[in-house]
Amino acid sequence: MSAECLPANLANVPRQRWPRHIAIIMDGNGRWAQRQDLPRIDGHRRGVETVRKITEECANLGIKQLTLYCLSSENWKRPAQEIDFLMHLLEQYMIEERSTIMENNLRVRMVGRRDNIPEQVLRELDETVSMSRENNGMWLNLAINYGSRAEIVDAVQGIAREVANQELAVEQIDEQTIADHLYTAGNDDPDLLLRTAGEMRVSNFLLWQISYAEIWVTDKCWPEFDEATLHEAIVDFAGRNRKFGGLSGCGDGLSDGA
């Protein structure tokens, strides 16, 4: 997006101060619906519309990576009817958003365990991932059946198998080794973590990856989140001094990354 097309608050922020990778905990679909005297599933339906809107806006802004917390590994505890509807929405999204994904040159990736996800949903997800593989625009990472503790367990088990098979020495294990065995291997760590609905917790999301992410919380529920709120978060991020454990004023506070 050219500078003249940007809203005034973003146009005044140097591009090098923008986040390159944004991760979002999309919370509050059910609460939004209840406030409107609507069924919870209507909140999820409205939330999908917000996903489309915010994904397109991030792509237009030139954000390099966007990671969305779509379904946590704990969400299976919800009523079966709600889970069935969420699976239907996910399958529908994978089919209906393909044209939007290709038009915006997005690269789609699933982050999470495939267990328990219905076969037809996986089939449509894999098809969308495959068809977007040659795109070279923004990475759209969909965290589905995702839990960060499970991710770390899986990474440790993978490393242990390599050590047992004498493919890796214990002394060779470092932070990069662990990062390379996470579901997000190959991605940059998020610069900015957004959470909607006012909750002050990270909910088992990207615990390793958000070590130095800036956290921004809004009271708006996810269905209410819009482009202007996204811009507000980016402007706030740009005004922060990211020290990465160093002293204030050391360096430009920007992370390396794609």
C-alpha positions as CSV (number, residue, x, y, z in Angstrom):
1,M,0.0,0.0,0.0
2,S,1.5,3.4,-1.0
3,A,2.0,6.0,1.6
4,E,-0.7,8.3,0.2
5,C,-3.3,5.6,0.7
6,L,-2.4,5.1,4.3
7,P,-4.5,6.6,7.1
8,A,-2.9,9.6,8.7
9,N,-1.8,7.9,11.9
10,L,0.0,5.2,10.0
11,A,1.4,7.4,7.3
12,N,3.4,9.2,9.9
13,V,5.1,6.1,11.2
14,P,8.3,4.9,9.4
15,R,7.9,1.5,7.9
16,Q,10.9,0.1,9.7
17,R,9.0,0.7,13.0
18,W,6.1,-1.5,11.9
19,P,5.8,-5.1,13.1
20,R,6.8,-7.6,10.5
21,H,4.9,-10.5,12.1
22,I,1.6,-10.1,13.9
23,A,-0.1,-12.8,16.0
24,I,-3.7,-12.5,17.1
25,I,-5.6,-14.3,19.9
26,M,-9.1,-13.9,18.4
27,D,-11.3,-13.8,21.5
28,G,-14.9,-12.8,22.3
29,N,-17.0,-14.3,19.5
30,G,-19.4,-15.9,22.0
31,R,-19.6,-12.8,24.3
32,W,-20.3,-10.5,21.3
33,A,-23.2,-12.8,20.2
34,Q,-24.6,-12.9,23.7
35,R,-24.6,-9.1,24.0
36,Q,-26.5,-9.0,20.8
37,D,-29.0,-11.7,22.1
38,L,-27.8,-14.0,19.4
39,P,-26.6,-17.6,19.5
40,R,-22.9,-18.2,20.1
41,I,-22.5,-19.7,16.6
42,D,-23.5,-16.3,15.1
43,G,-20.6,-14.8,16.9
44,H,-18.3,-17.4,15.3
45,R,-19.8,-16.6,11.9
46,R,-19.2,-12.9,12.4
47,G,-15.7,-13.7,13.5
48,V,-14.9,-15.3,10.2
49,E,-15.9,-12.1,8.4
50,T,-13.4,-10.3,10.7
51,V,-10.7,-12.8,9.8
52,R,-11.2,-12.0,6.1
53,K,-11.2,-8.3,6.7
54,I,-8.1,-8.2,8.9
55,T,-6.1,-10.7,6.7
56,E,-6.7,-8.6,3.6
57,E,-5.7,-5.4,5.5
58,C,-2.5,-7.0,6.8
59,A,-1.6,-8.1,3.3
60,N,-2.4,-4.7,1.8
61,L,-0.2,-3.0,4.5
62,G,2.7,-5.3,3.6
63,I,2.8,-7.2,6.9
64,K,5.1,-10.2,6.3
65,Q,3.4,-12.8,8.5
66,L,0.1,-13.1,10.3
67,T,-0.7,-15.9,12.7
68,L,-4.2,-16.4,13.9
69,Y,-5.3,-18.5,16.9
70,C,-8.2,-20.3,15.3
71,L,-8.8,-23.3,17.6
72,S,-6.9,-24.2,20.7
73,S,-6.3,-27.8,21.8
74,E,-8.4,-26.9,24.9
75,N,-11.4,-25.8,22.8
76,W,-12.5,-29.5,22.3
77,K,-14.0,-29.2,25.8
78,R,-16.8,-27.0,24.4
79,P,-20.2,-28.4,23.6
80,A,-20.2,-30.9,20.7
81,Q,-22.7,-28.7,18.7
82,E,-20.4,-25.7,18.9
83,I,-17.3,-27.8,17.9
84,D,-19.2,-29.3,15.0
85,F,-20.1,-25.8,13.8
86,L,-16.6,-24.5,14.2
87,M,-15.4,-27.5,12.0
88,H,-18.0,-26.6,9.5
89,L,-16.9,-23.0,9.5
90,L,-13.3,-24.0,9.0
91,E,-14.1,-26.3,6.1
92,Q,-16.2,-23.6,4.5
93,Y,-13.5,-21.0,5.0
94,M,-10.9,-23.2,3.3
95,I,-13.1,-23.5,0.3
96,E,-14.7,-20.0,0.0
97,E,-11.5,-18.0,0.7
98,R,-9.4,-19.6,-1.9
99,S,-10.0,-16.9,-4.5
100,T,-9.2,-14.2,-1.8
101,I,-6.1,-16.1,-0.8
102,M,-4.8,-16.2,-4.4
103,E,-5.8,-12.7,-5.2
104,N,-3.8,-11.4,-2.2
105,N,-0.8,-13.7,-3.0
106,L,-1.0,-15.3,0.5
107,R,0.8,-18.4,1.6
108,V,-1.3,-20.5,4.0
109,R,0.2,-22.8,6.6
110,M,-1.4,-24.8,9.4
111,V,0.2,-24.7,12.8
112,G,-1.0,-27.4,15.2
113,R,-1.8,-31.1,15.6
114,R,-3.9,-32.8,13.0
115,D,-5.4,-35.2,15.5
116,N,-9.2,-35.0,16.0
117,I,-9.7,-32.7,13.0
118,P,-12.3,-34.3,10.7
119,E,-10.9,-35.8,7.5
120,Q,-13.0,-33.7,5.2
121,V,-11.7,-30.5,7.0
122,L,-8.1,-31.7,6.7
123,R,-8.7,-32.4,3.0
124,E,-9.9,-28.9,2.2
125,L,-7.2,-27.4,4.4
126,D,-4.5,-29.4,2.6
127,E,-5.9,-28.3,-0.7
128,T,-5.8,-24.6,0.2
129,V,-2.2,-25.0,1.6
130,S,-1.1,-26.7,-1.6
131,M,-2.6,-24.3,-4.0
132,S,-1.0,-21.3,-2.2
133,R,2.4,-22.9,-2.0
134,E,3.9,-21.0,-4.9
135,N,2.7,-17.6,-3.8
136,N,5.3,-15.2,-2.4
137,G,3.2,-12.8,-0.4
138,M,2.3,-12.7,3.3
139,W,2.4,-15.9,5.3
140,L,-1.0,-16.7,6.8
141,N,-0.4,-19.1,9.7
142,L,-3.6,-20.7,11.0
143,A,-3.2,-22.2,14.5
144,I,-5.7,-25.0,14.5
145,N,-5.9,-27.6,17.3
146,Y,-2.9,-25.7,18.7
147,G,-1.5,-25.7,22.2
148,S,2.0,-24.4,22.9
149,R,2.8,-26.9,25.7
150,A,1.9,-29.7,23.3
151,E,4.0,-28.1,20.7
152,I,7.0,-28.0,23.0
153,V,6.4,-31.6,24.1
154,D,6.4,-32.7,20.4
155,A,9.6,-30.8,19.8
156,V,11.4,-32.4,22.7
157,Q,10.3,-35.8,21.6
158,G,11.5,-35.1,18.1
159,I,14.9,-34.0,19.4
160,A,15.1,-37.0,21.7
161,R,14.5,-39.4,18.8
162,E,17.3,-37.8,16.8
163,V,19.6,-38.1,19.8
164,A,18.6,-41.8,20.3
165,N,19.3,-42.4,16.6
166,Q,22.7,-40.7,16.9
167,E,21.6,-38.1,14.4
168,L,22.2,-35.3,16.9
169,A,24.6,-34.9,19.9
170,V,23.2,-33.6,23.2
171,E,25.9,-30.9,23.1
172,Q,24.5,-29.6,19.8
173,I,21.1,-28.8,21.2
174,D,20.6,-25.1,21.5
175,E,17.7,-22.6,21.1
176,Q,17.8,-22.8,17.3
177,T,17.5,-26.6,17.5
178,I,14.3,-26.3,19.6
179,A,12.9,-23.6,17.3
180,D,13.5,-25.9,14.3
181,H,11.4,-28.6,15.9
182,L,8.4,-26.4,16.7
183,Y,5.3,-26.4,14.5
184,T,6.3,-22.9,13.5
185,A,9.8,-23.9,12.2
186,G,10.9,-21.5,9.5
187,N,8.7,-18.6,10.7
188,D,10.0,-15.5,12.3
189,D,8.9,-14.9,15.9
190,P,6.0,-12.5,16.3
191,D,6.8,-8.9,16.9
192,L,3.3,-8.0,18.1
193,L,0.8,-10.1,19.9
194,L,-2.8,-8.8,19.8
195,R,-5.6,-10.0,22.0
196,T,-9.2,-9.0,21.8
197,A,-12.0,-9.0,24.4
198,G,-9.8,-7.5,27.1
199,E,-8.3,-10.7,28.5
200,M,-4.9,-10.4,30.1
201,R,-3.4,-13.8,29.4
202,V,-1.7,-15.6,26.5
203,S,-3.8,-18.8,26.7
204,N,-1.1,-21.4,25.8
205,F,-0.3,-19.6,22.5
206,L,3.2,-19.4,21.1
207,L,4.8,-19.5,24.5
208,W,8.3,-20.0,23.1
209,Q,7.9,-17.7,20.1
210,I,6.5,-14.6,21.9
211,S,9.4,-14.3,24.4
212,Y,10.1,-10.7,23.2
213,A,6.8,-9.9,21.4
214,E,5.0,-6.7,22.4
215,I,1.5,-7.4,23.7
216,W,-1.5,-5.2,22.9
217,V,-4.9,-5.8,24.3
218,T,-8.3,-4.3,23.3
219,D,-11.6,-4.5,25.0
220,K,-13.3,-5.0,21.6
221,C,-14.5,-8.5,20.9
222,W,-13.1,-10.1,17.8
223,P,-16.3,-9.5,15.7
224,E,-15.9,-5.8,16.5
225,F,-12.2,-5.6,15.6
226,D,-11.6,-3.6,12.5
227,E,-8.9,-2.0,10.3
228,A,-8.8,1.2,12.4
229,T,-8.2,-0.9,15.6
230,L,-5.4,-2.8,13.8
231,H,-3.8,0.5,12.7
232,E,-4.1,1.8,16.3
233,A,-2.2,-1.3,17.5
234,I,0.6,-0.9,14.9
235,V,1.0,2.8,15.8
236,D,1.3,1.9,19.5
237,F,3.8,-0.8,18.7
238,A,5.9,1.6,16.7
239,G,6.1,4.0,19.7
240,R,7.5,1.3,22.0
241,N,11.2,0.9,22.8
242,R,12.0,-2.8,22.3
243,K,15.1,-3.5,24.3
244,F,15.4,-7.3,24.0
245,G,17.0,-7.5,27.4
246,G,19.4,-4.6,26.7
247,L,19.5,-1.0,27.9
248,S,17.0,1.6,26.8
249,G,18.3,3.4,23.6
250,C,20.5,0.5,22.5
251,G,20.1,0.0,18.8
252,D,16.8,0.6,16.9
253,G,14.9,-2.0,18.8
254,L,13.9,-3.8,15.7
255,S,14.0,-7.6,15.2
256,D,15.6,-9.3,12.3
257,G,13.4,-11.3,10.0
258,A,12.0,-11.9,6.6
